[in-house]
């Protein structure tokens, strides 16, 4: 397998693994935000985005949220990348032979 094929295999495997882990990531991210904001603040941020009166608070808490995610998700990311690497190392399936044409 050449470098370009290896790169493509790793990208495809990472995308596939990420899809499998997305729900767990989202749950951990929601928990991090829930620990830093109340429901009304979160709803305001969702509804109004940068116009929310809580937008500045969100910016000030972003480093804390990032740290929380790093702590809570580093094992998840290692697990995902281990799975992706193993999948990328698997040999590609051989193409199926073309069906034989019957003679008239």
N, CA and C of each residue as an Amber inpcrd file, in Angstrom:
protein
   312
   0.8640000  -1.1740000   0.0000000   0.0000000   0.0000000   0.0000000
   0.9060000   1.2310000   0.0000000   0.6400000   2.1500000  -0.8950000
   1.4130000   3.3800000  -0.9660000   0.9690000   4.3870000   0.0840000
   1.7450000   5.4640000   0.2050000   1.4510000   6.4860000   1.2160000
   0.0780000   7.1060000   1.0040000  -0.2510000   7.4250000  -0.2450000
  -1.5460000   8.0580000  -0.5170000  -2.6930000   7.1160000  -0.1620000
  -2.5470000   5.8400000  -0.4920000  -3.5880000   4.8660000  -0.1500000
  -3.6950000   4.7000000   1.3660000  -2.5510000   4.7020000   2.0400000
  -2.5640000   4.5820000   3.5050000  -3.2510000   5.7900000   4.1300000
  -2.9440000   6.9750000   3.6080000  -3.5910000   8.1890000   4.1130000
  -5.1010000   8.1280000   3.9090000  -5.5170000   7.7010000   2.7280000
  -6.9520000   7.6090000   2.4320000  -7.6330000   6.5770000   3.3230000
  -6.9580000   5.4560000   3.5580000  -7.5270000   4.4210000   4.4300000
  -7.6810000   4.9470000   5.8530000  -6.6930000   5.7000000   6.3300000
  -6.7600000   6.2460000   7.6950000  -7.8640000   7.2900000   7.8040000
  -8.0080000   8.1300000   6.7980000  -9.0760000   9.1400000   6.8090000
 -10.4410000   8.4610000   6.8380000 -10.6310000   7.4670000   5.9800000
 -11.9180000   6.7590000   5.9350000 -12.1990000   6.0470000   7.2600000
 -11.1840000   5.4100000   7.8230000 -11.3650000   4.6970000   9.0910000
 -11.6650000   5.6650000  10.2280000 -11.0260000   6.8250000  10.2190000
 -11.2690000   7.8240000  11.2650000 -12.6870000   8.3650000  11.1670000
 -13.1440000   8.6360000   9.9590000 -14.5260000   9.1160000   9.7860000
 -15.5290000   8.0790000  10.2640000 -15.2860000   6.8370000   9.9350000
 -16.1850000   5.7630000  10.3550000 -16.1970000   5.6290000  11.8780000
 -15.0260000   5.6470000  12.4870000 -14.9430000   5.5310000  13.9480000
 -15.5740000   6.7410000  14.6260000 -15.3560000   7.9250000  14.0750000
 -15.9300000   9.1420000  14.6680000 -17.4480000   9.0570000  14.7030000
 -18.0340000   8.5230000  13.6480000 -19.4940000   8.3840000  13.6190000
 -19.9700000   7.4720000  14.7530000 -19.1950000   6.4300000  15.0440000
 -19.5600000   5.5040000  16.1230000 -19.4720000   6.1560000  17.5050000
 -18.5980000   7.1300000  17.6660000 -18.3510000   7.7480000  18.9660000
 -19.0430000   9.0990000  19.1440000 -19.7130000   9.5970000  18.1180000
 -20.2860000  10.9400000  18.1540000 -21.2850000  11.1280000  19.2950000
 -22.1340000  10.1400000  19.5320000 -23.1520000  10.2820000  20.5810000
 -22.5040000  10.4360000  21.9620000 -21.4620000   9.6580000  22.2250000
 -20.7760000   9.7690000  23.5200000 -20.0950000  11.1260000  23.6540000
 -19.4880000  11.6020000  22.5630000 -18.8420000  12.9240000  22.5740000
 -19.8840000  13.9970000  22.8680000 -21.0200000  13.9320000  22.1720000
 -22.0770000  14.9250000  22.3580000 -22.5950000  14.9300000  23.7950000
 -22.7270000  13.7490000  24.3810000 -23.1880000  13.6410000  25.7680000
 -22.1930000  14.3000000  26.7200000 -20.9100000  14.0710000  26.5000000
 -19.8930000  14.6790000  27.3540000 -19.8440000  16.1930000  27.1590000
 -20.0250000  16.6430000  25.9330000 -20.0300000  18.0810000  25.6610000
 -21.2370000  18.7440000  26.3250000 -22.3940000  18.1060000  26.2220000
 -23.5950000  18.6470000  26.8650000 -23.4050000  18.7320000  28.3800000
 -22.7690000  17.7290000  28.9560000 -22.5210000  17.7440000  30.4010000
 -21.5880000  18.8940000  30.7890000 -20.5840000  19.1460000  29.9720000
 -19.6510000  20.2500000  30.2590000 -20.3800000  21.5910000  30.2220000
 -21.2390000  21.7770000  29.2330000 -21.9940000  23.0340000  29.1610000
 -22.9990000  23.1360000  30.3080000 -23.6290000  22.0160000  30.6640000
 -24.6140000  22.0310000  31.7470000 -23.9740000  22.3650000  33.0960000
 -22.7030000  22.0610000  33.2530000 -22.0130000  22.3900000  34.4990000
 -21.6270000  23.8640000  34.5670000 -21.6870000  24.5520000  33.4420000
 -21.2600000  25.9500000  33.3960000 -22.3920000  26.9420000  33.1510000
 -23.5370000  26.4590000  32.7010000 -24.6640000  27.3380000  32.3810000
 -25.9530000  26.7120000  32.8750000 -26.9190000  27.5590000  33.2070000
 -28.2310000  27.0200000  33.5450000 -29.0580000  26.9060000  32.2570000
 -30.2230000  26.3080000  32.3790000 -31.0540000  26.0500000  31.2000000
 -31.4510000  27.3380000  30.4750000 -31.7990000  28.3750000  31.2190000
 -32.2000000  29.6470000  30.6020000 -31.0380000  30.2740000  29.8300000
 -29.8440000  30.1940000  30.3860000 -28.6750000  30.7440000  29.6930000
 -28.3960000  29.9760000  28.3980000 -28.4550000  28.6610000  28.4850000
 -28.2200000  27.8540000  27.2880000 -29.2670000  28.1270000  26.2170000
 -30.5270000  28.2380000  26.6340000 -31.5870000  28.5140000  25.6590000
 -31.3710000  29.8730000  25.0040000 -30.9770000  30.8540000  25.7800000
 -30.6900000  32.1810000  25.2460000 -29.5470000  32.1180000  24.2310000
 -28.5130000  31.3690000  24.5540000 -27.3800000  31.2270000  23.6340000
 -27.7940000  30.5250000  22.3450000 -28.6500000  29.5140000  22.4730000
 -29.1450000  28.8250000  21.2760000 -30.0220000  29.7370000  20.4270000
 -30.9030000  30.4560000  21.0750000 -31.8560000  31.3040000  20.3520000
 -31.2130000  32.5510000  19.7500000 -30.3160000  33.1720000  20.4970000
 -29.8030000  34.4810000  20.0970000 -28.3500000  34.4770000  19.6380000
 -27.6500000  33.3740000  19.8460000 -26.2560000  33.2960000  19.4180000
 -25.4250000  34.4120000  20.0240000 -24.6120000  35.0820000  19.2040000
 -23.7310000  36.1230000  19.7370000 -24.4790000  37.3490000  20.2690000
 -25.7620000  37.4630000  19.9730000 -26.5620000  38.5800000  20.4830000
 -27.1080000  38.3020000  21.8870000 -26.9370000  37.0800000  22.3630000
 -27.4190000  36.7150000  23.6960000 -26.6990000  37.5340000  24.7670000
 -27.4240000  37.9110000  25.8160000 -26.7540000  38.6020000  26.9260000
 -25.7320000  37.6980000  27.6330000 -25.7380000  36.4070000  27.3230000
 -24.8180000  35.4570000  27.9510000 -23.6290000  35.1090000  27.0510000
 -23.5400000  35.7580000  25.8940000 -22.4600000  35.4420000  24.9510000
 -21.0880000  35.7240000  25.5500000 -20.9590000  36.8260000  26.2630000
 -19.6670000  37.1590000  26.8710000 -19.3130000  36.1430000  27.9650000
 -20.3200000  35.7150000  28.7220000 -20.0960000  34.6950000  29.7420000
 -19.6060000  33.4010000  29.0900000 -20.2050000  33.0600000  27.9630000
 -19.7850000  31.8530000  27.2560000 -18.3210000  31.9630000  26.8340000
 -17.9440000  33.0980000  26.2980000 -16.5450000  33.2880000  25.9000000
 -15.6130000  33.1580000  27.1000000 -16.0220000  33.7000000  28.2270000
 -15.1550000  33.6480000  29.4090000 -15.0410000  32.2320000  29.9740000
 -16.0290000  31.3860000  29.7230000 -16.0180000  30.0220000  30.2550000
 -15.4670000  29.0080000  29.2530000 -15.1700000  29.4370000  28.0360000
 -14.7530000  28.4990000  26.9980000 -13.4960000  27.7160000  27.3860000
 -12.5220000  28.3670000  27.9960000 -11.3000000  27.6570000  28.4040000
 -11.6190000  26.5760000  29.4410000 -12.5360000  26.8660000  30.3630000
 -12.9380000  25.8660000  31.3610000 -13.6250000  24.6810000  30.6890000
 -14.5030000  24.9710000  29.7480000 -15.2130000  23.9080000  29.0330000
 -14.2200000  23.0680000  28.2350000 -13.2710000  23.7220000  27.5940000
 -12.2500000  22.9840000  26.8430000 -11.4620000  22.0490000  27.7560000
 -11.0850000  22.5270000  28.9420000 -10.3610000  21.6880000  29.9050000
 -11.2190000  20.5040000  30.3470000 -12.4830000  20.7700000  30.6090000
 -13.3890000  19.6950000  31.0230000 -13.4940000  18.6340000  29.9370000
 -13.6070000  19.0840000  28.6960000 -13.7070000  18.1330000  27.5860000
 -12.4090000  17.3520000  27.4220000 -11.2960000  18.0050000  27.6030000
 -10.0190000  17.3040000  27.4900000  -9.9310000  16.2120000  28.5540000
 -10.3380000  16.5330000  29.7730000 -10.2860000  15.5560000  30.8570000
 -11.2850000  14.4230000  30.6440000 -12.4980000  14.7640000  30.2400000
 -13.5370000  13.7360000  30.1410000 -13.4690000  12.9370000  28.8470000
 -12.8260000  13.4650000  27.8300000 -12.8920000  12.8230000  26.5170000
 -11.5730000  12.2820000  25.9980000 -10.4810000  12.4870000  26.7090000
  -9.2020000  12.0080000  26.1750000  -9.2010000  10.4900000  26.0140000
  -9.7740000   9.7600000  26.9610000  -9.8250000   8.2980000  26.8210000
 -10.7470000   7.8980000  25.6690000 -11.8170000   8.6420000  25.4830000
 -12.7240000   8.3790000  24.3680000 -12.0010000   8.5780000  23.0360000
 -11.2400000   9.6500000  22.9230000 -10.5060000   9.9140000  21.6830000
  -9.4280000   8.8600000  21.4380000  -8.7330000   8.4300000  22.4890000
  -7.7250000   7.3650000  22.3300000  -8.3790000   6.0800000  21.8450000
  -9.5020000   5.7450000  22.4460000 -10.2310000   4.5400000  22.0500000
 -10.6620000   4.6290000  20.5890000 -11.1920000   5.7800000  20.1980000
 -11.6480000   5.9680000  18.8250000 -10.4910000   5.8520000  17.8370000
  -9.3660000   6.5040000  18.1470000  -8.2380000   6.4830000  17.2180000
  -7.5780000   5.1060000  17.1610000  -7.5790000   4.3720000  18.2660000
  -7.0690000   3.0020000  18.2480000  -7.9140000   2.1520000  17.3170000
  -9.2180000   2.3140000  17.4140000 -10.1300000   1.5740000  16.5360000
  -9.9110000   1.9870000  15.0760000  -9.7680000   3.2690000  14.8260000
  -9.5610000   3.7490000  13.4560000  -8.2500000   3.2140000  12.8920000
  -7.1910000   3.2390000  13.6960000  -5.8930000   2.7550000  13.2310000
  -5.9680000   1.2710000  12.8930000  -6.6050000   0.4920000  13.7590000
  -6.7390000  -0.9460000  13.5060000  -7.5350000  -1.1960000  12.2290000
  -8.5820000  -0.4310000  12.0400000  -9.4100000  -0.6020000  10.8400000
  -8.6300000  -0.2060000   9.5880000  -7.8310000   0.8450000   9.6680000
  -7.0520000   1.2880000   8.5090000  -5.9770000   0.2680000   8.1420000
  -5.5320000  -0.5260000   9.1210000  -4.4980000  -1.5300000   8.8630000
  -5.0410000  -2.7840000   8.1900000  -6.3490000  -2.9620000   8.2260000
  -6.9390000  -4.1520000   7.6190000  -6.7870000  -4.0710000   6.1050000
  -6.4590000  -5.1960000   5.4860000  -6.3340000  -5.1610000   4.0260000
  -7.6800000  -4.8540000   3.3850000  -7.6120000  -4.1350000   2.2850000
  -8.8410000  -3.8060000   1.5560000  -9.4250000  -5.0850000   0.9870000
 -10.7240000  -5.1340000   0.9550000 -11.3960000  -6.2980000   0.3930000
 -11.0910000  -6.3850000  -1.0960000 -10.8250000  -7.5850000  -1.5440000
 -10.5500000  -7.7800000  -2.9700000 -11.8300000  -7.5490000  -3.7520000
 -11.7100000  -6.9630000  -4.9370000 -12.9150000  -6.7440000  -5.7310000
 -13.5360000  -8.0710000  -6.1370000 -14.8330000  -8.1060000  -6.2110000
 -15.5450000  -9.3120000  -6.6250000 -15.2840000  -9.5600000  -8.1040000
 -15.1140000 -10.8300000  -8.4730000 -14.9030000 -11.1020000  -9.8980000
 -16.1660000 -10.7770000 -10.6890000 -15.9590000 -10.4080000 -11.9240000
 -17.0960000 -10.0940000 -12.7970000 -17.8830000 -11.3700000 -13.0400000
 -19.2100000 -11.2650000 -13.1070000 -20.0090000 -12.4660000 -13.3650000
 -19.6900000 -13.0180000 -14.7530000 -19.6840000 -14.3400000 -14.8290000
 -19.4110000 -14.9870000 -16.1130000 -20.6290000 -14.8600000 -17.0060000
 -20.3480000 -14.5770000 -18.2550000 -21.4460000 -14.4790000 -19.2190000
 -21.7530000 -15.8750000 -19.7340000 -23.0180000 -16.1740000 -19.8000000
 -23.3980000 -17.4800000 -20.3330000 -23.3610000 -17.4220000 -21.8500000
 -22.9490000 -18.5380000 -22.4350000 -22.8670000 -18.6020000 -23.8940000
 -24.2400000 -18.9070000 -24.4550000 -24.5730000 -18.2530000 -25.5750000
 -25.9100000 -18.4910000 -26.1570000 -26.0420000 -19.8280000 -26.7850000
